[in-house]
Amino acid sequence: MSIQTVAVVGSGFMGSGIAQVCAQSGFHVCLIDIDEQRFARALKSIRWSVEKLVSKGVVADAVDEVLNRISTARDLGAAAEADLVIEAVFEQIALKKEVFAQLQTLCKTEAILASNTSTIPITQLALATKRPGRVIGIHFFGPVPLMKLVEIIPNPQTDEAVTHAVLDFAYALGKNPILVRQDIPGFLMNRIFGAMACEAIRLVECGAGSIEEIDQGMCDGFNMRVGPLCIADLAGLDISLNAVNVMHSLDPEYTPKAPALLERMVSEGHLGAKTGQGFYIWDENGKRHGAAF
């Protein structure tokens, strides 16, 4: 089973990054979204990122050569002939199920239907189709062009050949895939990180430690490049809150409830680097300038 052409549904931060790494690795990719403004932002972001990587010698092809491998479309029908379709829409179960229900009627029968979900069990998405054996999770980590990790999550009915094809695809992108052997909410990494981040936030909330000292302690004591509060800011506190809420709703016994401080910050619009304030103050270039409180 060979993957030659890829379609990515959703041109946000993750979808555009996935399209970029596919194009950089020689795949022809169709980026699908209904929002023309998101397309414009995505293509601008991809060009900027590819130019940076080419200038540093990370990408060997010319910028235009990479960009010419990316086409765009506003209709899911553009995924009809793709060997692999990667759904990267907002982390909402009903929306993702709707996308999968449409894809299974539009795509060729041998196509692999994948989700970039970070929290939702793949089994739930596979149930929206009549071909669960062709459905799998491919959870990229952001920013996709820079992060090596990819979680591969088969559901219990995923064909073994599909899993092998997707693992080979991840290696072809230059990623280091890990296989998730149980289709649980949050998979492996978000289960671990979600618990760590929630506890770090609660320690700030109760005054047991400062933002900067907790993050620095995790760097110095556990060899992390940046601490969990900084990572949450970079991911977006709204995204982090949604991920915690989805995992907790699906597995309340083993995953933490969102801290009240995180809920309050999101309600006040302090979403991290993208709004200029979260746990830290950030400038418009994404540079961190000390704790916000």
VOPAGU-2260 file (C-alpha; in pm, 1 decimal, decimal comma):
REM VOPAGU-2260
SITE   aa  ch    i         X         Y         Z
SITE  MET   A    0       0,0       0,0       0,0
SITE  SER   A    1     165,4     320,6    -119,7
SITE  ILE   A    2      69,0     676,7     -30,8
SITE  GLN   A    3     136,8     923,6    -311,6
SITE  THR   A    4    -127,4    1195,8    -277,1
SITE  VAL   A    5    -257,8    1356,3      41,9
SITE  ALA   A    6    -555,7    1574,3     124,7
SITE  VAL   A    7    -566,9    1779,2     445,3
SITE  VAL   A    8    -905,0    1900,9     570,7
SITE  GLY   A    9    -866,5    2224,0     767,3
SITE  SER   A   10    -609,0    2496,6     701,3
SITE  GLY   A   11    -552,9    2621,1    1056,1
SITE  PHE   A   12    -229,1    2605,1    1253,9
SITE  MET   A   13    -210,0    2224,4    1245,6
SITE  GLY   A   14    -358,1    2165,1     899,9
SITE  SER   A   15    -129,8    2415,2     728,6
SITE  GLY   A   16     171,2    2267,2     908,2
SITE  ILE   A   17      75,9    1915,4     798,1
SITE  ALA   A   18      33,4    2031,3     438,4
SITE  GLN   A   19     374,2    2198,8     454,4
SITE  VAL   A   20     567,1    1894,6     576,3
SITE  CYS   A   21     393,4    1676,0     318,7
SITE  ALA   A   22     495,3    1913,6      38,1
SITE  GLN   A   23     850,6    1943,7     174,9
SITE  SER   A   24     876,4    1563,6     162,6
SITE  GLY   A   25     771,4    1542,6    -202,6
SITE  PHE   A   26     402,1    1460,1    -163,2
SITE  HIS   A   27     135,5    1639,2    -362,7
SITE  VAL   A   28    -116,9    1771,9    -114,0
SITE  CYS   A   29    -456,9    1937,6    -144,0
SITE  LEU   A   30    -544,4    2171,0     143,6
SITE  ILE   A   31    -921,4    2191,8     191,2
SITE  ASP   A   32   -1112,0    2459,5     383,4
SITE  ILE   A   33   -1435,3    2654,2     341,8
SITE  ASP   A   34   -1282,1    2980,4     467,8
SITE  GLU   A   35   -1094,2    3186,5     206,2
SITE  GLN   A   36    -932,1    3404,2     474,6
SITE  ARG   A   37    -787,4    3097,9     648,8
SITE  PHE   A   38    -640,0    2990,5     315,5
SITE  ALA   A   39    -467,7    3326,6     276,4
SITE  ARG   A   40    -322,4    3309,0     629,1
SITE  ALA   A   41    -220,1    2945,1     582,5
SITE  LEU   A   42     -38,0    3001,7     253,6
SITE  LYS   A   43     137,1    3311,2     390,4
SITE  SER   A   44     247,1    3114,8     696,4
SITE  ILE   A   45     364,7    2818,2     487,4
SITE  ARG   A   46     569,3    3040,6     256,5
SITE  TRP   A   47     733,4    3218,5     550,3
SITE  SER   A   48     817,1    2888,3     720,6
SITE  VAL   A   49     952,3    2722,2     404,8
SITE  GLU   A   50    1166,9    3027,4     328,3
SITE  LYS   A   51    1317,9    3007,2     676,9
SITE  LEU   A   52    1387,9    2634,5     646,6
SITE  VAL   A   53    1537,1    2669,6     297,8
SITE  SER   A   54    1762,6    2955,9     414,1
SITE  LYS   A   55    1890,3    2735,7     698,2
SITE  GLY   A   56    1951,9    2441,0     467,2
SITE  VAL   A   57    1690,1    2224,6     639,8
SITE  VAL   A   58    1486,2    2196,3     316,7
SITE  ALA   A   59    1681,3    2125,0      -2,8
SITE  ASP   A   60    1413,3    2214,1    -260,4
SITE  ALA   A   61    1346,7    2569,1    -376,6
SITE  VAL   A   62    1063,0    2753,4    -201,8
SITE  ASP   A   63     839,2    2764,9    -509,6
SITE  GLU   A   64     905,5    2397,3    -579,7
SITE  VAL   A   65     762,9    2310,6    -237,5
SITE  LEU   A   66     469,3    2550,6    -265,1
SITE  ASN   A   67     376,8    2422,8    -612,2
SITE  ARG   A   68     303,9    2083,3    -455,9
SITE  ILE   A   69      20,1    2239,7    -253,8
SITE  SER   A   70    -318,6    2301,0    -412,4
SITE  THR   A   71    -626,4    2438,2    -235,7
SITE  ALA   A   72    -996,2    2360,6    -254,6
SITE  ARG   A   73   -1314,2    2466,4     -75,7
SITE  ASP   A   74   -1503,6    2141,6    -127,5
SITE  LEU   A   75   -1445,0    1802,6      36,9
SITE  GLY   A   76   -1493,1    1646,8    -305,3
SITE  ALA   A   77   -1133,6    1750,0    -379,8
SITE  ALA   A   78   -1024,7    1461,6    -154,7
SITE  ALA   A   79   -1192,3    1203,6    -379,9
SITE  GLU   A   80    -873,4    1063,2    -533,1
SITE  ALA   A   81    -633,5    1112,3    -242,0
SITE  ASP   A   82    -455,2     804,8    -106,7
SITE  LEU   A   83    -455,2     955,7     242,6
SITE  VAL   A   84    -696,5    1213,1     385,7
SITE  ILE   A   85    -600,0    1382,9     714,0
SITE  GLU   A   86    -877,9    1560,6     902,2
SITE  ALA   A   87    -747,7    1860,5    1101,1
SITE  VAL   A   88   -1060,0    2056,3    1194,4
SITE  PHE   A   89   -1149,5    2196,7    1537,3
SITE  GLU   A   90   -1134,1    1950,1    1827,3
SITE  GLN   A   91   -1507,7    1885,7    1847,7
SITE  ILE   A   92   -1648,7    1534,6    1827,3
SITE  ALA   A   93   -1967,1    1619,9    1634,1
SITE  LEU   A   94   -1778,3    1824,9    1374,6
SITE  LYS   A   95   -1515,3    1556,6    1319,2
SITE  LYS   A   96   -1780,6    1285,7    1285,4
SITE  GLU   A   97   -1959,7    1495,3    1025,1
SITE  VAL   A   98   -1638,8    1530,7     824,5
SITE  PHE   A   99   -1570,3    1156,3     839,3
SITE  ALA   A  100   -1927,3    1071,0     738,0
SITE  GLN   A  101   -1884,7    1287,7     427,9
SITE  LEU   A  102   -1537,3    1159,2     345,5
SITE  GLN   A  103   -1642,6     795,9     349,7
SITE  THR   A  104   -1895,9     866,8      73,5
SITE  LEU   A  105   -1663,0    1087,9    -133,4
SITE  CYS   A  106   -1325,0     912,4    -115,6
SITE  LYS   A  107   -1214,4     607,5    -309,2
SITE  THR   A  108   -1264,3     279,8    -121,9
SITE  GLU   A  109    -892,1     215,0     -74,7
SITE  ALA   A  110    -823,2     561,0      72,8
SITE  ILE   A  111    -696,1     588,6     429,4
SITE  LEU   A  112    -903,1     826,4     641,9
SITE  ALA   A  113    -700,1     974,6     926,7
SITE  SER   A  114    -760,8    1223,4    1205,0
SITE  ASN   A  115    -516,0    1463,6    1364,0
SITE  THR   A  116    -727,9    1467,0    1681,2
SITE  SER   A  117    -527,1    1509,1    2000,1
SITE  THR   A  118    -787,4    1370,0    2240,8
SITE  ILE   A  119   -1081,8    1189,2    2077,4
SITE  PRO   A  120   -1066,3     808,3    2049,0
SITE  ILE   A  121   -1037,7     705,3    1685,6
SITE  THR   A  122   -1304,5     438,9    1739,1
SITE  GLN   A  123   -1565,4     712,9    1781,8
SITE  LEU   A  124   -1469,9     870,0    1449,0
SITE  ALA   A  125   -1451,2     534,2    1271,6
SITE  LEU   A  126   -1813,2     467,1    1370,4
SITE  ALA   A  127   -1917,0     758,4    1150,5
SITE  THR   A  128   -1801,2     557,5     848,5
SITE  LYS   A  129   -1873,6     218,5     692,6
SITE  ARG   A  130   -1502,0     144,8     659,2
SITE  PRO   A  131   -1350,3     143,1    1009,8
SITE  GLY   A  132   -1064,7     -72,0     884,6
SITE  ARG   A  133    -940,3     226,6     682,3
SITE  VAL   A  134    -962,0     477,9     970,7
SITE  ILE   A  135    -662,3     567,9    1186,4
SITE  GLY   A  136    -525,8     851,6    1399,3
SITE  ILE   A  137    -217,5    1050,8    1296,3
SITE  HIS   A  138    -159,2    1298,5    1578,3
SITE  PHE   A  139     105,1    1553,9    1480,3
SITE  PHE   A  140     257,7    1789,1    1735,5
SITE  GLY   A  141     287,9    2160,5    1669,2
SITE  PRO   A  142     454,2    2345,6    1519,7
SITE  VAL   A  143     440,0    2055,4    1275,6
SITE  PRO   A  144     743,8    2155,9    1063,3
SITE  LEU   A  145     965,6    2156,5    1374,0
SITE  MET   A  146     830,9    1878,7    1598,1
SITE  LYS   A  147     951,6    1524,6    1529,2
SITE  LEU   A  148     686,5    1338,2    1725,3
SITE  VAL   A  149     377,0    1181,9    1567,0
SITE  GLU   A  150     137,8     947,9    1748,2
SITE  ILE   A  151     -12,7     673,4    1529,4
SITE  ILE   A  152    -341,0     544,2    1672,8
SITE  PRO   A  153    -517,4     248,3    1508,4
SITE  ASN   A  154    -868,2     170,1    1624,0
SITE  PRO   A  155    -940,9    -196,1    1706,8
SITE  GLN   A  156   -1067,3    -255,8    1350,9
SITE  THR   A  157    -787,7     -75,9    1162,3
SITE  ASP   A  158    -630,4    -301,0     899,2
SITE  GLU   A  159    -271,7    -392,5     982,1
SITE  ALA   A  160    -164,6    -285,1     633,3
SITE  VAL   A  161    -310,7      61,5     699,4
SITE  THR   A  162    -109,9      96,5    1020,4
SITE  HIS   A  163     212,7      -5,4     842,8
SITE  ALA   A  164     144,0     232,6     552,5
SITE  VAL   A  165      87,3     524,2     790,0
SITE  LEU   A  166     400,5     444,8     991,0
SITE  ASP   A  167     599,9     443,4     666,4
SITE  PHE   A  168     436,7     774,3     570,5
SITE  ALA   A  169     539,1     932,4     902,2
SITE  TYR   A  170     898,2     817,0     853,3
SITE  ALA   A  171     891,0     960,5     498,5
SITE  LEU   A  172     803,1    1298,5     651,9
SITE  GLY   A  173    1111,8    1275,7     870,9
SITE  LYS   A  174     905,7    1219,6    1184,8
SITE  ASN   A  175     960,1     982,1    1476,4
SITE  PRO   A  176     625,8     801,2    1511,2
SITE  ILE   A  177     515,9     614,1    1821,9
SITE  LEU   A  178     239,9     355,0    1809,2
SITE  VAL   A  179     -47,2     397,0    2056,6
SITE  ARG   A  180    -161,4      46,1    2139,9
SITE  GLN   A  181    -488,8     135,6    2314,9
SITE  ASP   A  182    -735,5     382,4    2165,0
SITE  ILE   A  183    -789,3     587,6    2481,3
SITE  PRO   A  184    -886,2     957,7    2517,1
SITE  GLY   A  185    -576,6    1176,5    2488,6
SITE  PHE   A  186    -363,8     881,2    2370,4
SITE  LEU   A  187     -17,6     880,0    2535,0
SITE  MET   A  188     144,4    1221,7    2532,7
SITE  ASN   A  189    -160,3    1435,7    2611,2
SITE  ARG   A  190    -253,5    1206,0    2899,0
SITE  ILE   A  191      89,2    1271,2    3049,3
SITE  PHE   A  192     114,3    1638,7    2960,0
SITE  GLY   A  193    -246,7    1716,4    3057,4
SITE  ALA   A  194    -192,4    1582,8    3409,0
SITE  MET   A  195     136,9    1772,7    3441,7
SITE  ALA   A  196      -0,8    2103,1    3310,0
SITE  CYS   A  197    -315,4    2088,0    3524,8
SITE  GLU   A  198    -109,6    2024,5    3836,9
SITE  ALA   A  199     130,4    2308,3    3750,3
SITE  ILE   A  200    -164,8    2545,6    3705,8
SITE  ARG   A  201    -319,7    2435,4    4036,7
SITE  LEU   A  202      11,9    2500,6    4214,5
SITE  VAL   A  203      11,0    2854,2    4076,3
SITE  GLU   A  204    -358,2    2890,4    4162,5
SITE  CYS   A  205    -307,1    2802,7    4529,7
SITE  GLY   A  206       8,4    3011,1    4561,5
SITE  ALA   A  207     241,6    2717,8    4624,2
SITE  GLY   A  208     486,7    2831,8    4357,1
SITE  SER   A  209     542,9    3105,1    4100,4
SITE  ILE   A  210     491,8    3064,1    3727,0
SITE  GLU   A  211     858,4    3115,4    3642,7
SITE  GLU   A  212     995,4    2896,7    3921,2
SITE  ILE   A  213     762,6    2605,2    3842,5
SITE  ASP   A  214     859,2    2616,2    3474,6
SITE  GLN   A  215    1228,4    2660,2    3550,3
SITE  GLY   A  216    1212,4    2374,4    3798,1
SITE  MET   A  217    1069,5    2143,1    3532,1
SITE  CYS   A  218    1348,5    2246,6    3294,4
SITE  ASP   A  219    1627,2    2203,1    3548,6
SITE  GLY   A  220    1487,4    1897,5    3722,9
SITE  PHE   A  221    1338,7    1703,5    3431,4
SITE  ASN   A  222    1547,7    1829,9    3137,9
SITE  MET   A  223    1254,3    1996,0    2958,4
SITE  ARG   A  224    1341,9    2271,0    2710,3
SITE  VAL   A  225    1053,1    2486,1    2837,9
SITE  GLY   A  226     810,6    2430,0    3124,8
SITE  PRO   A  227     445,2    2318,8    3108,3
SITE  LEU   A  228     300,9    2667,1    3165,5
SITE  CYS   A  229     504,2    2809,2    2878,5
SITE  ILE   A  230     399,4    2516,4    2656,1
SITE  ALA   A  231      32,9    2579,0    2741,5
SITE  ASP   A  232      75,2    2946,2    2646,2
SITE  LEU   A  233     234,5    2851,1    2314,3
SITE  ALA   A  234     -37,0    2596,1    2234,7
SITE  GLY   A  235    -311,2    2844,4    2325,3
SITE  LEU   A  236    -489,3    2828,4    2660,0
SITE  ASP   A  237    -825,1    2789,2    2484,1
SITE  ILE   A  238    -687,7    2487,9    2296,9
SITE  SER   A  239    -539,6    2349,7    2618,7
SITE  LEU   A  240    -868,9    2397,9    2806,0
SITE  ASN   A  241   -1066,3    2227,7    2531,4
SITE  ALA   A  242    -827,4    1930,8    2528,7
SITE  VAL   A  243    -851,7    1890,3    2907,7
SITE  ASN   A  244   -1231,3    1916,2    2895,1
SITE  VAL   A  245   -1264,0    1659,9    2614,5
SITE  MET   A  246   -1037,1    1409,3    2788,9
SITE  HIS   A  247   -1213,0    1456,0    3123,5
SITE  SER   A  248   -1558,7    1418,0    2968,5
SITE  LEU   A  249   -1454,6    1093,4    2799,5
SITE  ASP   A  250   -1256,5     949,2    3091,6
SITE  PRO   A  251   -1341,8    1135,3    3416,1
SITE  GLU   A  252   -1193,0     867,1    3640,5
SITE  TYR   A  253    -838,4     890,1    3510,3
SITE  THR   A  254    -803,0    1238,4    3359,6
SITE  PRO   A  255    -807,3    1565,7    3557,6
SITE  LYS   A  256   -1076,3    1831,3    3555,8
SITE  ALA   A  257    -969,3    2170,8    3423,1
SITE  PRO   A  258    -833,4    2404,8    3693,5
SITE  ALA   A  259   -1052,7    2706,1    3773,3
SITE  LEU   A  260    -760,1    2938,9    3696,1
SITE  LEU   A  261    -733,7    2804,5    3342,0
SITE  GLU   A  262   -1108,4    2847,6    3287,9
SITE  ARG   A  263   -1095,5    3204,3    3418,1
SITE  MET   A  264    -799,8    3303,7    3200,9
SITE  VAL   A  265    -973,3    3173,4    2889,0
SITE  SER   A  266   -1298,8    3350,7    2979,5
SITE  GLU   A  267   -1102,0    3675,9    3017,0
SITE  GLY   A  268    -941,7    3631,3    2674,2
SITE  HIS   A  269    -590,0    3568,2    2804,4
SITE  LEU   A  270    -508,8    3281,3    2568,1
SITE  GLY   A  271    -129,8    3284,4    2571,5
SITE  ALA   A  272     118,4    3385,2    2303,1
SITE  LYS   A  273    -145,2    3448,6    2037,3
SITE  THR   A  274    -317,3    3719,4    2243,9
SITE  GLY   A  275      -4,7    3859,8    2405,9
SITE  GLN   A  276     -86,9    3738,5    2755,5
SITE  GLY   A  277    -134,8    3406,6    2927,0
SITE  PHE   A  278      85,2    3287,0    3208,4
SITE  TYR   A  279     352,2    3504,6    3044,5
SITE  ILE   A  280     358,3    3831,5    2851,9
SITE  TRP   A  281     438,4    3781,9    2481,1
SITE  ASP   A  282     525,8    4034,3    2212,8
SITE  GLU   A  283     394,0    4027,8    1856,5
SITE  ASN   A  284     699,1    3830,5    1741,9
SITE  GLY   A  285     626,7    3551,9    1988,0
SITE  LYS   A  286     903,4    3646,4    2231,8
SITE  ARG   A  287     837,0    3583,3    2601,5
SITE  HIS   A  288     874,6    3873,9    2846,9
SITE  GLY   A  289     826,5    3739,1    3199,1
SITE  ALA   A  290     533,1    3614,8    3399,0
SITE  ALA   A  291     198,8    3794,1    3367,9
SITE  PHE   A  292     119,3    3766,6    3741,9
